[in-house]
């Protein structure tokens, strides 16, 4: 059973910025990047617990994109998955930590 996925507004901004960067490098590459991230998010929705925690004893999990150096960081709540970041895998690790909160404490305004 798939869980619904809410994407934090800042994570959506990260997706848009990265897709624009790739598109500027080669027409169509931004679309390919966005499609890969959508594939990763669909995998997360289908099997969220299949992805390992980002750090030991941390509820945040990480799913890696296969073709691009990006990771999707997310939290599994009882009735949904919350994507906190779509982050380059080698830049500023954990910068998105302020987006993490206890389950049920984030409102709909915090997720996209």
Secondary structure, 3 states (H helix, E strand, C coil): CCCEEEEEHHHHHHHHHHHHHHHHHCCCHHHHHHHHHHHHHHHHHHCHHHCCECCCCCCEEEEECCCCCEEEEEEECCCEEEEEEEEECCCCCCHHHHHCCCCCCCCHHHEC
